[in-house]
């Protein structure tokens, strides 16, 4: 956080980063958030990290697990359900 920005101000902007990444801000709000990111290196780093995580998750969600792995997961879930029911 730069000395020009308070912790609360940065916390408010960090909350808005998620909305920026999800395209849920209007143009005026986007401009305000982007201006803050240009001035505040720690917030920009957080934005970059969150953007990268979002991209990795999106890419991972489009991949399909191999059938063998899916079956092992199903069996394991069923084992846990049985254990819980027996408790």
PyMOL Python script that loads the backbone (N, CA, C, O; Angstrom):
from pymol import cmd

cmd.read_pdbstr("""\
ATOM      1  N   UNK A   1       0.847  -1.166   0.000  1.00  0.00           N
ATOM      2  CA  UNK A   1       0.000   0.000   0.000  1.00  0.00           C
ATOM      3  C   UNK A   1       0.892   1.229   0.000  1.00  0.00           C
ATOM      4  O   UNK A   1       1.856   1.299   0.763  1.00  0.00           O
ATOM      5  N   UNK A   2       0.583   2.179  -0.836  1.00  0.00           N
ATOM      6  CA  UNK A   2       1.378   3.395  -0.851  1.00  0.00           C
ATOM      7  C   UNK A   2       0.999   4.235   0.347  1.00  0.00           C
ATOM      8  O   UNK A   2      -0.079   4.066   0.917  1.00  0.00           O
ATOM      9  N   UNK A   3       1.886   5.145   0.733  1.00  0.00           N
ATOM     10  CA  UNK A   3       1.618   5.991   1.887  1.00  0.00           C
ATOM     11  C   UNK A   3       0.458   6.932   1.614  1.00  0.00           C
ATOM     12  O   UNK A   3      -0.110   7.496   2.549  1.00  0.00           O
ATOM     13  N   UNK A   4       0.097   7.111   0.350  1.00  0.00           N
ATOM     14  CA  UNK A   4      -0.994   8.012  -0.014  1.00  0.00           C
ATOM     15  C   UNK A   4      -2.360   7.388   0.251  1.00  0.00           C
ATOM     16  O   UNK A   4      -3.358   8.107   0.316  1.00  0.00           O
ATOM     17  N   UNK A   5      -2.427   6.079   0.405  1.00  0.00           N
ATOM     18  CA  UNK A   5      -3.703   5.390   0.558  1.00  0.00           C
ATOM     19  C   UNK A   5      -3.801   4.773   1.944  1.00  0.00           C
ATOM     20  O   UNK A   5      -2.860   4.144   2.427  1.00  0.00           O
ATOM     21  N   UNK A   6      -4.958   4.962   2.579  1.00  0.00           N
ATOM     22  CA  UNK A   6      -5.172   4.375   3.899  1.00  0.00           C
ATOM     23  C   UNK A   6      -5.474   2.882   3.748  1.00  0.00           C
ATOM     24  O   UNK A   6      -5.836   2.407   2.672  1.00  0.00           O
ATOM     25  N   UNK A   7      -5.314   2.159   4.856  1.00  0.00           N
ATOM     26  CA  UNK A   7      -5.626   0.725   4.834  1.00  0.00           C
ATOM     27  C   UNK A   7      -7.085   0.507   4.487  1.00  0.00           C
ATOM     28  O   UNK A   7      -7.412  -0.406   3.727  1.00  0.00           O
ATOM     29  N   UNK A   8      -7.968   1.333   5.033  1.00  0.00           N
ATOM     30  CA  UNK A   8      -9.398   1.177   4.752  1.00  0.00           C
ATOM     31  C   UNK A   8      -9.697   1.453   3.289  1.00  0.00           C
ATOM     32  O   UNK A   8     -10.486   0.741   2.668  1.00  0.00           O
ATOM     33  N   UNK A   9      -9.070   2.485   2.734  1.00  0.00           N
ATOM     34  CA  UNK A   9      -9.285   2.799   1.319  1.00  0.00           C
ATOM     35  C   UNK A   9      -8.868   1.620   0.446  1.00  0.00           C
ATOM     36  O   UNK A   9      -9.595   1.240  -0.472  1.00  0.00           O
ATOM     37  N   UNK A  10      -7.714   1.048   0.724  1.00  0.00           N
ATOM     38  CA  UNK A  10      -7.250  -0.106  -0.051  1.00  0.00           C
ATOM     39  C   UNK A  10      -8.170  -1.301   0.155  1.00  0.00           C
ATOM     40  O   UNK A  10      -8.463  -2.023  -0.798  1.00  0.00           O
ATOM     41  N   UNK A  11      -8.627  -1.518   1.373  1.00  0.00           N
ATOM     42  CA  UNK A  11      -9.550  -2.627   1.636  1.00  0.00           C
ATOM     43  C   UNK A  11     -10.821  -2.458   0.805  1.00  0.00           C
ATOM     44  O   UNK A  11     -11.344  -3.432   0.263  1.00  0.00           O
ATOM     45  N   UNK A  12     -11.313  -1.238   0.706  1.00  0.00           N
ATOM     46  CA  UNK A  12     -12.510  -0.977  -0.105  1.00  0.00           C
ATOM     47  C   UNK A  12     -12.240  -1.286  -1.576  1.00  0.00           C
ATOM     48  O   UNK A  12     -13.083  -1.871  -2.256  1.00  0.00           O
ATOM     49  N   UNK A  13     -11.075  -0.895  -2.059  1.00  0.00           N
ATOM     50  CA  UNK A  13     -10.754  -1.155  -3.459  1.00  0.00           C
ATOM     51  C   UNK A  13     -10.524  -2.634  -3.709  1.00  0.00           C
ATOM     52  O   UNK A  13     -10.886  -3.147  -4.768  1.00  0.00           O
ATOM     53  N   UNK A  14      -9.930  -3.322  -2.751  1.00  0.00           N
ATOM     54  CA  UNK A  14      -9.706  -4.757  -2.923  1.00  0.00           C
ATOM     55  C   UNK A  14     -11.038  -5.494  -3.026  1.00  0.00           C
ATOM     56  O   UNK A  14     -11.153  -6.470  -3.768  1.00  0.00           O
ATOM     57  N   UNK A  15     -12.033  -5.035  -2.293  1.00  0.00           N
ATOM     58  CA  UNK A  15     -13.370  -5.633  -2.422  1.00  0.00           C
ATOM     59  C   UNK A  15     -13.917  -5.416  -3.830  1.00  0.00           C
ATOM     60  O   UNK A  15     -14.574  -6.298  -4.383  1.00  0.00           O
ATOM     61  N   UNK A  16     -13.649  -4.253  -4.410  1.00  0.00           N
ATOM     62  CA  UNK A  16     -14.188  -3.930  -5.733  1.00  0.00           C
ATOM     63  C   UNK A  16     -13.429  -4.633  -6.865  1.00  0.00           C
ATOM     64  O   UNK A  16     -13.932  -4.728  -7.984  1.00  0.00           O
ATOM     65  N   UNK A  17     -12.220  -5.122  -6.573  1.00  0.00           N
ATOM     66  CA  UNK A  17     -11.440  -5.818  -7.602  1.00  0.00           C
ATOM     67  C   UNK A  17     -12.204  -7.024  -8.135  1.00  0.00           C
ATOM     68  O   UNK A  17     -12.197  -7.290  -9.337  1.00  0.00           O
ATOM     69  N   UNK A  18     -12.851  -7.740  -7.250  1.00  0.00           N
ATOM     70  CA  UNK A  18     -13.611  -8.918  -7.665  1.00  0.00           C
ATOM     71  C   UNK A  18     -14.691  -8.515  -8.664  1.00  0.00           C
ATOM     72  O   UNK A  18     -14.900  -9.186  -9.675  1.00  0.00           O
ATOM     73  N   UNK A  19     -15.371  -7.415  -8.369  1.00  0.00           N
ATOM     74  CA  UNK A  19     -16.423  -6.943  -9.284  1.00  0.00           C
ATOM     75  C   UNK A  19     -15.831  -6.473 -10.605  1.00  0.00           C
ATOM     76  O   UNK A  19     -16.430  -6.659 -11.664  1.00  0.00           O
ATOM     77  N   UNK A  20     -14.659  -5.866 -10.537  1.00  0.00           N
ATOM     78  CA  UNK A  20     -13.974  -5.438 -11.766  1.00  0.00           C
ATOM     79  C   UNK A  20     -13.639  -6.657 -12.626  1.00  0.00           C
ATOM     80  O   UNK A  20     -13.876  -6.657 -13.834  1.00  0.00           O
ATOM     81  N   UNK A  21     -13.091  -7.684 -12.001  1.00  0.00           N
ATOM     82  CA  UNK A  21     -12.719  -8.899 -12.728  1.00  0.00           C
ATOM     83  C   UNK A  21     -13.929  -9.599 -13.336  1.00  0.00           C
ATOM     84  O   UNK A  21     -13.823 -10.237 -14.384  1.00  0.00           O
ATOM     85  N   UNK A  22     -15.072  -9.477 -12.678  1.00  0.00           N
ATOM     86  CA  UNK A  22     -16.289 -10.130 -13.168  1.00  0.00           C
ATOM     87  C   UNK A  22     -17.117  -9.216 -14.072  1.00  0.00           C
ATOM     88  O   UNK A  22     -18.244  -9.546 -14.441  1.00  0.00           O
ATOM     89  N   UNK A  23     -16.542  -8.059 -14.423  1.00  0.00           N
ATOM     90  CA  UNK A  23     -17.242  -7.083 -15.286  1.00  0.00           C
ATOM     91  C   UNK A  23     -18.582  -6.664 -14.702  1.00  0.00           C
ATOM     92  O   UNK A  23     -19.576  -6.560 -15.422  1.00  0.00           O
ATOM     93  N   UNK A  24     -18.606  -6.425 -13.396  1.00  0.00           N
ATOM     94  CA  UNK A  24     -19.849  -6.059 -12.726  1.00  0.00           C
ATOM     95  C   UNK A  24     -19.870  -4.600 -12.282  1.00  0.00           C
ATOM     96  O   UNK A  24     -20.739  -4.204 -11.506  1.00  0.00           O
ATOM     97  N   UNK A  25     -18.921  -3.795 -12.767  1.00  0.00           N
ATOM     98  CA  UNK A  25     -18.883  -2.378 -12.433  1.00  0.00           C
ATOM     99  C   UNK A  25     -19.233  -1.563 -13.665  1.00  0.00           C
ATOM    100  O   UNK A  25     -18.938  -1.957 -14.793  1.00  0.00           O
ATOM    101  N   UNK A  26     -19.868  -0.414 -13.429  1.00  0.00           N
ATOM    102  CA  UNK A  26     -20.130   0.470 -14.570  1.00  0.00           C
ATOM    103  C   UNK A  26     -18.821   1.147 -14.971  1.00  0.00           C
ATOM    104  O   UNK A  26     -17.818   1.041 -14.266  1.00  0.00           O
ATOM    105  N   UNK A  27     -18.839   1.835 -16.097  1.00  0.00           N
ATOM    106  CA  UNK A  27     -17.618   2.431 -16.645  1.00  0.00           C
ATOM    107  C   UNK A  27     -16.965   3.413 -15.677  1.00  0.00           C
ATOM    108  O   UNK A  27     -15.741   3.429 -15.543  1.00  0.00           O
ATOM    109  N   UNK A  28     -17.764   4.223 -15.008  1.00  0.00           N
ATOM    110  CA  UNK A  28     -17.219   5.221 -14.080  1.00  0.00           C
ATOM    111  C   UNK A  28     -16.504   4.538 -12.912  1.00  0.00           C
ATOM    112  O   UNK A  28     -15.407   4.942 -12.525  1.00  0.00           O
ATOM    113  N   UNK A  29     -17.128   3.507 -12.358  1.00  0.00           N
ATOM    114  CA  UNK A  29     -16.523   2.780 -11.238  1.00  0.00           C
ATOM    115  C   UNK A  29     -15.260   2.055 -11.682  1.00  0.00           C
ATOM    116  O   UNK A  29     -14.274   2.021 -10.945  1.00  0.00           O
ATOM    117  N   UNK A  30     -15.278   1.473 -12.884  1.00  0.00           N
ATOM    118  CA  UNK A  30     -14.076   0.821 -13.432  1.00  0.00           C
ATOM    119  C   UNK A  30     -12.930   1.819 -13.511  1.00  0.00           C
ATOM    120  O   UNK A  30     -11.800   1.499 -13.143  1.00  0.00           O
ATOM    121  N   UNK A  31     -13.214   3.010 -13.982  1.00  0.00           N
ATOM    122  CA  UNK A  31     -12.171   4.026 -14.115  1.00  0.00           C
ATOM    123  C   UNK A  31     -11.589   4.385 -12.757  1.00  0.00           C
ATOM    124  O   UNK A  31     -10.378   4.567 -12.633  1.00  0.00           O
ATOM    125  N   UNK A  32     -12.432   4.490 -11.739  1.00  0.00           N
ATOM    126  CA  UNK A  32     -11.966   4.830 -10.388  1.00  0.00           C
ATOM    127  C   UNK A  32     -11.063   3.721  -9.853  1.00  0.00           C
ATOM    128  O   UNK A  32      -9.992   3.989  -9.310  1.00  0.00           O
ATOM    129  N   UNK A  33     -11.505   2.479 -10.013  1.00  0.00           N
ATOM    130  CA  UNK A  33     -10.721   1.345  -9.513  1.00  0.00           C
ATOM    131  C   UNK A  33      -9.396   1.248 -10.268  1.00  0.00           C
ATOM    132  O   UNK A  33      -8.348   1.039  -9.657  1.00  0.00           O
ATOM    133  N   UNK A  34      -9.437   1.397 -11.569  1.00  0.00           N
ATOM    134  CA  UNK A  34      -8.201   1.321 -12.365  1.00  0.00           C
ATOM    135  C   UNK A  34      -7.220   2.433 -11.985  1.00  0.00           C
ATOM    136  O   UNK A  34      -6.010   2.207 -11.955  1.00  0.00           O
ATOM    137  N   UNK A  35      -7.732   3.623 -11.697  1.00  0.00           N
ATOM    138  CA  UNK A  35      -6.865   4.729 -11.283  1.00  0.00           C
ATOM    139  C   UNK A  35      -6.170   4.380  -9.963  1.00  0.00           C
ATOM    140  O   UNK A  35      -4.978   4.637  -9.792  1.00  0.00           O
ATOM    141  N   UNK A  36      -6.920   3.799  -9.043  1.00  0.00           N
ATOM    142  CA  UNK A  36      -6.323   3.389  -7.768  1.00  0.00           C
ATOM    143  C   UNK A  36      -5.238   2.339  -8.015  1.00  0.00           C
ATOM    144  O   UNK A  36      -4.158   2.398  -7.427  1.00  0.00           O
ATOM    145  N   UNK A  37      -5.540   1.378  -8.893  1.00  0.00           N
ATOM    146  CA  UNK A  37      -4.563   0.324  -9.178  1.00  0.00           C
ATOM    147  C   UNK A  37      -3.283   0.895  -9.791  1.00  0.00           C
ATOM    148  O   UNK A  37      -2.194   0.383  -9.531  1.00  0.00           O
ATOM    149  N   UNK A  38      -3.402   1.934 -10.587  1.00  0.00           N
ATOM    150  CA  UNK A  38      -2.218   2.575 -11.180  1.00  0.00           C
ATOM    151  C   UNK A  38      -1.359   3.256 -10.123  1.00  0.00           C
ATOM    152  O   UNK A  38      -0.144   3.372 -10.286  1.00  0.00           O
ATOM    153  N   UNK A  39      -1.986   3.707  -9.039  1.00  0.00           N
ATOM    154  CA  UNK A  39      -1.268   4.446  -7.997  1.00  0.00           C
ATOM    155  C   UNK A  39      -0.804   3.576  -6.836  1.00  0.00           C
ATOM    156  O   UNK A  39       0.063   3.983  -6.063  1.00  0.00           O
ATOM    157  N   UNK A  40      -1.371   2.390  -6.709  1.00  0.00           N
ATOM    158  CA  UNK A  40      -1.123   1.576  -5.510  1.00  0.00           C
ATOM    159  C   UNK A  40      -0.581   0.206  -5.913  1.00  0.00           C
ATOM    160  O   UNK A  40      -1.336  -0.678  -6.319  1.00  0.00           O
ATOM    161  N   UNK A  41       0.716   0.046  -5.797  1.00  0.00           N
ATOM    162  CA  UNK A  41       1.372  -1.195  -6.230  1.00  0.00           C
ATOM    163  C   UNK A  41       0.856  -2.436  -5.494  1.00  0.00           C
ATOM    164  O   UNK A  41       0.601  -3.444  -6.154  1.00  0.00           O
ATOM    165  N   UNK A  42       0.688  -2.422  -4.172  1.00  0.00           N
ATOM    166  CA  UNK A  42       0.178  -3.628  -3.494  1.00  0.00           C
ATOM    167  C   UNK A  42      -1.216  -4.037  -3.977  1.00  0.00           C
ATOM    168  O   UNK A  42      -1.499  -5.226  -4.125  1.00  0.00           O
ATOM    169  N   UNK A  43      -2.074  -3.066  -4.220  1.00  0.00           N
ATOM    170  CA  UNK A  43      -3.415  -3.398  -4.731  1.00  0.00           C
ATOM    171  C   UNK A  43      -3.315  -3.953  -6.150  1.00  0.00           C
ATOM    172  O   UNK A  43      -4.057  -4.865  -6.517  1.00  0.00           O
ATOM    173  N   UNK A  44      -2.399  -3.404  -6.944  1.00  0.00           N
ATOM    174  CA  UNK A  44      -2.206  -3.902  -8.301  1.00  0.00           C
ATOM    175  C   UNK A  44      -1.705  -5.344  -8.274  1.00  0.00           C
ATOM    176  O   UNK A  44      -2.136  -6.168  -9.080  1.00  0.00           O
ATOM    177  N   UNK A  45      -0.797  -5.648  -7.352  1.00  0.00           N
ATOM    178  CA  UNK A  45      -0.309  -7.025  -7.225  1.00  0.00           C
ATOM    179  C   UNK A  45      -1.452  -7.970  -6.856  1.00  0.00           C
ATOM    180  O   UNK A  45      -1.544  -9.077  -7.387  1.00  0.00           O
ATOM    181  N   UNK A  46      -2.315  -7.533  -5.952  1.00  0.00           N
ATOM    182  CA  UNK A  46      -3.451  -8.354  -5.561  1.00  0.00           C
ATOM    183  C   UNK A  46      -4.392  -8.562  -6.740  1.00  0.00           C
ATOM    184  O   UNK A  46      -4.892  -9.665  -6.958  1.00  0.00           O
ATOM    185  N   UNK A  47      -4.628  -7.501  -7.495  1.00  0.00           N
ATOM    186  CA  UNK A  47      -5.466  -7.588  -8.692  1.00  0.00           C
ATOM    187  C   UNK A  47      -4.879  -8.609  -9.672  1.00  0.00           C
ATOM    188  O   UNK A  47      -5.596  -9.471 -10.180  1.00  0.00           O
ATOM    189  N   UNK A  48      -3.570  -8.505  -9.932  1.00  0.00           N
ATOM    190  CA  UNK A  48      -2.914  -9.434 -10.863  1.00  0.00           C
ATOM    191  C   UNK A  48      -3.034 -10.874 -10.380  1.00  0.00           C
ATOM    192  O   UNK A  48      -3.289 -11.780 -11.173  1.00  0.00           O
ATOM    193  N   UNK A  49      -2.850 -11.082  -9.083  1.00  0.00           N
ATOM    194  CA  UNK A  49      -2.959 -12.429  -8.520  1.00  0.00           C
ATOM    195  C   UNK A  49      -4.375 -12.964  -8.675  1.00  0.00           C
ATOM    196  O   UNK A  49      -4.569 -14.100  -9.106  1.00  0.00           O
ATOM    197  N   UNK A  50      -5.361 -12.152  -8.328  1.00  0.00           N
ATOM    198  CA  UNK A  50      -6.746 -12.602  -8.440  1.00  0.00           C
ATOM    199  C   UNK A  50      -7.135 -12.864  -9.890  1.00  0.00           C
ATOM    200  O   UNK A  50      -7.875 -13.805 -10.178  1.00  0.00           O
ATOM    201  N   UNK A  51      -6.635 -12.034 -10.802  1.00  0.00           N
ATOM    202  CA  UNK A  51      -6.925 -12.236 -12.224  1.00  0.00           C
ATOM    203  C   UNK A  51      -6.326 -13.557 -12.698  1.00  0.00           C
ATOM    204  O   UNK A  51      -6.968 -14.307 -13.433  1.00  0.00           O
ATOM    205  N   UNK A  52      -5.094 -13.839 -12.274  1.00  0.00           N
ATOM    206  CA  UNK A  52      -4.431 -15.089 -12.658  1.00  0.00           C
ATOM    207  C   UNK A  52      -5.176 -16.294 -12.104  1.00  0.00           C
ATOM    208  O   UNK A  52      -5.387 -17.275 -12.817  1.00  0.00           O
ATOM    209  N   UNK A  53      -5.570 -16.230 -10.855  1.00  0.00           N
ATOM    210  CA  UNK A  53      -6.310 -17.338 -10.241  1.00  0.00           C
ATOM    211  C   UNK A  53      -7.617 -17.561 -10.989  1.00  0.00           C
ATOM    212  O   UNK A  53      -7.983 -18.700 -11.282  1.00  0.00           O
ATOM    213  N   UNK A  54      -8.317 -16.481 -11.298  1.00  0.00           N
ATOM    214  CA  UNK A  54      -9.582 -16.589 -12.029  1.00  0.00           C
ATOM    215  C   UNK A  54      -9.368 -17.247 -13.392  1.00  0.00           C
ATOM    216  O   UNK A  54     -10.182 -18.068 -13.814  1.00  0.00           O
ATOM    217  N   UNK A  55      -8.289 -16.896 -14.079  1.00  0.00           N
ATOM    218  CA  UNK A  55      -7.997 -17.488 -15.385  1.00  0.00           C
ATOM    219  C   UNK A  55      -7.685 -18.975 -15.262  1.00  0.00           C
ATOM    220  O   UNK A  55      -8.146 -19.778 -16.074  1.00  0.00           O
ATOM    221  N   UNK A  56      -6.905 -19.343 -14.249  1.00  0.00           N
ATOM    222  CA  UNK A  56      -6.543 -20.745 -14.045  1.00  0.00           C
ATOM    223  C   UNK A  56      -7.789 -21.565 -13.713  1.00  0.00           C
ATOM    224  O   UNK A  56      -7.977 -22.662 -14.240  1.00  0.00           O
ATOM    225  N   UNK A  57      -8.630 -21.032 -12.844  1.00  0.00           N
ATOM    226  CA  UNK A  57      -9.860 -21.741 -12.479  1.00  0.00           C
ATOM    227  C   UNK A  57     -10.764 -21.897 -13.703  1.00  0.00           C
ATOM    228  O   UNK A  57     -11.322 -22.969 -13.934  1.00  0.00           O
ATOM    229  N   UNK A  58     -10.903 -20.835 -14.477  1.00  0.00           N
ATOM    230  CA  UNK A  58     -11.748 -20.901 -15.675  1.00  0.00           C
ATOM    231  C   UNK A  58     -11.224 -21.951 -16.646  1.00  0.00           C
ATOM    232  O   UNK A  58     -11.998 -22.719 -17.218  1.00  0.00           O
ATOM    233  N   UNK A  59      -9.907 -21.981 -16.830  1.00  0.00           N
ATOM    234  CA  UNK A  59      -9.311 -22.965 -17.739  1.00  0.00           C
ATOM    235  C   UNK A  59      -9.501 -24.375 -17.187  1.00  0.00           C
ATOM    236  O   UNK A  59      -9.792 -25.305 -17.940  1.00  0.00           O
ATOM    237  N   UNK A  60      -9.339 -24.532 -15.890  1.00  0.00           N
ATOM    238  CA  UNK A  60      -9.474 -25.845 -15.270  1.00  0.00           C
ATOM    239  C   UNK A  60     -10.900 -26.355 -15.335  1.00  0.00           C
ATOM    240  O   UNK A  60     -11.131 -27.559 -15.443  1.00  0.00           O
ATOM    241  N   UNK A  61     -11.850 -25.446 -15.269  1.00  0.00           N
ATOM    242  CA  UNK A  61     -13.255 -25.851 -15.291  1.00  0.00           C
ATOM    243  C   UNK A  61     -13.669 -26.384 -16.652  1.00  0.00           C
ATOM    244  O   UNK A  61     -14.671 -27.092 -16.762  1.00  0.00           O
ATOM    245  N   UNK A  62     -12.923 -26.059 -17.671  1.00  0.00           N
ATOM    246  CA  UNK A  62     -13.287 -26.546 -18.999  1.00  0.00           C
ATOM    247  C   UNK A  62     -12.670 -27.913 -19.295  1.00  0.00           C
ATOM    248  O   UNK A  62     -13.032 -28.559 -20.278  1.00  0.00           O
ATOM    249  N   UNK A  63     -11.748 -28.348 -18.456  1.00  0.00           N
ATOM    250  CA  UNK A  63     -11.136 -29.653 -18.641  1.00  0.00           C
ATOM    251  C   UNK A  63     -12.018 -30.724 -18.025  1.00  0.00           C
ATOM    252  O   UNK A  63     -12.716 -30.467 -17.044  1.00  0.00           O
ATOM    253  N   UNK A  64     -11.992 -31.917 -18.589  1.00  0.00           N
ATOM    254  CA  UNK A  64     -12.789 -33.035 -18.086  1.00  0.00           C
ATOM    255  C   UNK A  64     -11.840 -34.046 -17.460  1.00  0.00           C
ATOM    256  O   UNK A  64     -10.825 -34.419 -18.047  1.00  0.00           O
ATOM    257  N   UNK A  65     -12.194 -34.480 -16.258  1.00  0.00           N
ATOM    258  CA  UNK A  65     -11.374 -35.472 -15.572  1.00  0.00           C
ATOM    259  C   UNK A  65     -11.489 -36.818 -16.285  1.00  0.00           C
ATOM    260  O   UNK A  65     -12.543 -37.148 -16.829  1.00  0.00           O
ATOM    261  N   UNK A  66     -10.403 -37.596 -16.281  1.00  0.00           N
ATOM    262  CA  UNK A  66     -10.468 -38.936 -16.890  1.00  0.00           C
ATOM    263  C   UNK A  66     -11.516 -39.789 -16.172  1.00  0.00           C
ATOM    264  O   UNK A  66     -11.760 -39.614 -14.978  1.00  0.00           O
ATOM    265  N   UNK A  67     -12.125 -40.706 -16.907  1.00  0.00           N
ATOM    266  CA  UNK A  67     -13.186 -41.561 -16.348  1.00  0.00           C
ATOM    267  C   UNK A  67     -12.715 -42.310 -15.105  1.00  0.00           C
ATOM    268  O   UNK A  67     -13.458 -42.431 -14.131  1.00  0.00           O
ATOM    269  N   UNK A  68     -11.476 -42.815 -15.138  1.00  0.00           N
ATOM    270  CA  UNK A  68     -10.947 -43.567 -13.992  1.00  0.00           C
ATOM    271  C   UNK A  68     -10.910 -42.698 -12.737  1.00  0.00           C
ATOM    272  O   UNK A  68     -11.291 -43.148 -11.656  1.00  0.00           O
ATOM    273  N   UNK A  69     -10.454 -41.463 -12.878  1.00  0.00           N
ATOM    274  CA  UNK A  69     -10.408 -40.545 -11.737  1.00  0.00           C
ATOM    275  C   UNK A  69     -11.815 -40.225 -11.244  1.00  0.00           C
ATOM    276  O   UNK A  69     -12.064 -40.210 -10.038  1.00  0.00           O
ATOM    277  N   UNK A  70     -12.715 -39.974 -12.154  1.00  0.00           N
ATOM    278  CA  UNK A  70     -14.100 -39.669 -11.777  1.00  0.00           C
ATOM    279  C   UNK A  70     -14.713 -40.818 -10.987  1.00  0.00           C
ATOM    280  O   UNK A  70     -15.422 -40.596 -10.006  1.00  0.00           O
ATOM    281  N   UNK A  71     -14.438 -42.038 -11.415  1.00  0.00           N
ATOM    282  CA  UNK A  71     -14.986 -43.210 -10.725  1.00  0.00           C
ATOM    283  C   UNK A  71     -14.366 -43.349  -9.335  1.00  0.00           C
ATOM    284  O   UNK A  71     -15.074 -43.647  -8.373  1.00  0.00           O
ATOM    285  N   UNK A  72     -13.065 -43.138  -9.217  1.00  0.00           N
ATOM    286  CA  UNK A  72     -12.411 -43.209  -7.897  1.00  0.00           C
ATOM    287  C   UNK A  72     -12.999 -42.175  -6.953  1.00  0.00           C
ATOM    288  O   UNK A  72     -13.212 -42.465  -5.775  1.00  0.00           O
ATOM    289  N   UNK A  73     -13.266 -40.975  -7.451  1.00  0.00           N
ATOM    290  CA  UNK A  73     -13.851 -39.924  -6.621  1.00  0.00           C
ATOM    291  C   UNK A  73     -15.257 -40.327  -6.188  1.00  0.00           C
ATOM    292  O   UNK A  73     -15.619 -40.159  -5.023  1.00  0.00           O
ATOM    293  N   UNK A  74     -16.051 -40.856  -7.116  1.00  0.00           N
ATOM    294  CA  UNK A  74     -17.408 -41.310  -6.769  1.00  0.00           C
ATOM    295  C   UNK A  74     -17.373 -42.374  -5.671  1.00  0.00           C
ATOM    296  O   UNK A  74     -18.150 -42.314  -4.718  1.00  0.00           O
ATOM    297  N   UNK A  75     -16.470 -43.346  -5.809  1.00  0.00           N
ATOM    298  CA  UNK A  75     -16.356 -44.426  -4.823  1.00  0.00           C
ATOM    299  C   UNK A  75     -15.957 -43.848  -3.467  1.00  0.00           C
ATOM    300  O   UNK A  75     -16.503 -44.240  -2.436  1.00  0.00           O
ATOM    301  N   UNK A  76     -15.016 -42.929  -3.472  1.00  0.00           N
ATOM    302  CA  UNK A  76     -14.548 -42.326  -2.207  1.00  0.00           C
ATOM    303  C   UNK A  76     -15.664 -41.526  -1.537  1.00  0.00           C
ATOM    304  O   UNK A  76     -15.830 -41.585  -0.319  1.00  0.00           O
ATOM    305  N   UNK A  77     -16.417 -40.789  -2.326  1.00  0.00           N
ATOM    306  CA  UNK A  77     -17.544 -40.026  -1.775  1.00  0.00           C
ATOM    307  C   UNK A  77     -18.561 -40.971  -1.161  1.00  0.00           C
ATOM    308  O   UNK A  77     -19.082 -40.718  -0.075  1.00  0.00           O
ATOM    309  N   UNK A  78     -18.837 -42.047  -1.854  1.00  0.00           N
ATOM    310  CA  UNK A  78     -19.804 -43.032  -1.340  1.00  0.00           C
ATOM    311  C   UNK A  78     -19.297 -43.643  -0.037  1.00  0.00           C
ATOM    312  O   UNK A  78     -20.083 -43.833   0.890  1.00  0.00           O
ATOM    313  N   UNK A  79     -18.006 -43.954   0.057  1.00  0.00           N
ATOM    314  CA  UNK A  79     -17.436 -44.502   1.290  1.00  0.00           C
ATOM    315  C   UNK A  79     -17.625 -43.534   2.449  1.00  0.00           C
ATOM    316  O   UNK A  79     -17.972 -43.938   3.559  1.00  0.00           O
ATOM    317  N   UNK A  80     -17.398 -42.270   2.186  1.00  0.00           N
ATOM    318  CA  UNK A  80     -17.549 -41.257   3.239  1.00  0.00           C
ATOM    319  C   UNK A  80     -19.008 -41.125   3.640  1.00  0.00           C
ATOM    320  O   UNK A  80     -19.309 -40.987   4.826  1.00  0.00           O
ATOM    321  N   UNK A  81     -19.924 -41.165   2.673  1.00  0.00           N
ATOM    322  CA  UNK A  81     -21.353 -41.079   2.989  1.00  0.00           C
ATOM    323  C   UNK A  81     -21.779 -42.245   3.877  1.00  0.00           C
ATOM    324  O   UNK A  81     -22.536 -42.057   4.830  1.00  0.00           O
ATOM    325  N   UNK A  82     -21.297 -43.440   3.570  1.00  0.00           N
ATOM    326  CA  UNK A  82     -21.636 -44.619   4.369  1.00  0.00           C
ATOM    327  C   UNK A  82     -21.100 -44.462   5.787  1.00  0.00           C
ATOM    328  O   UNK A  82     -21.800 -44.763   6.754  1.00  0.00           O
ATOM    329  N   UNK A  83     -19.864 -43.994   5.914  1.00  0.00           N
ATOM    330  CA  UNK A  83     -19.254 -43.779   7.236  1.00  0.00           C
ATOM    331  C   UNK A  83     -20.053 -42.770   8.055  1.00  0.00           C
ATOM    332  O   UNK A  83     -20.253 -42.957   9.255  1.00  0.00           O
ATOM    333  N   UNK A  84     -20.501 -41.715   7.410  1.00  0.00           N
ATOM    334  CA  UNK A  84     -21.275 -40.683   8.102  1.00  0.00           C
ATOM    335  C   UNK A  84     -22.617 -41.253   8.548  1.00  0.00           C
ATOM    336  O   UNK A  84     -23.071 -40.978   9.658  1.00  0.00           O
ATOM    337  N   UNK A  85     -23.241 -42.029   7.704  1.00  0.00           N
ATOM    338  CA  UNK A  85     -24.538 -42.620   8.053  1.00  0.00           C
ATOM    339  C   UNK A  85     -24.409 -43.614   9.182  1.00  0.00           C
ATOM    340  O   UNK A  85     -25.329 -43.761   9.987  1.00  0.00           O
ATOM    341  N   UNK A  86     -23.278 -44.301   9.257  1.00  0.00           N
ATOM    342  CA  UNK A  86     -23.069 -45.296  10.309  1.00  0.00           C
ATOM    343  C   UNK A  86     -22.707 -44.643  11.641  1.00  0.00           C
ATOM    344  O   UNK A  86     -22.799 -45.284  12.688  1.00  0.00           O
ATOM    345  N   UNK A  87     -22.304 -43.396  11.610  1.00  0.00           N
ATOM    346  CA  UNK A  87     -21.901 -42.715  12.875  1.00  0.00           C
ATOM    347  C   UNK A  87     -23.077 -42.342  13.720  1.00  0.00           C
ATOM    348  O   UNK A  87     -22.907 -41.772  14.797  1.00  0.00           O
TER     349      UNK A  87
END
""", "prot")
cmd.dss("prot")
cmd.show_as("cartoon", "prot")
cmd.util.cbc("prot")
cmd.orient("prot")
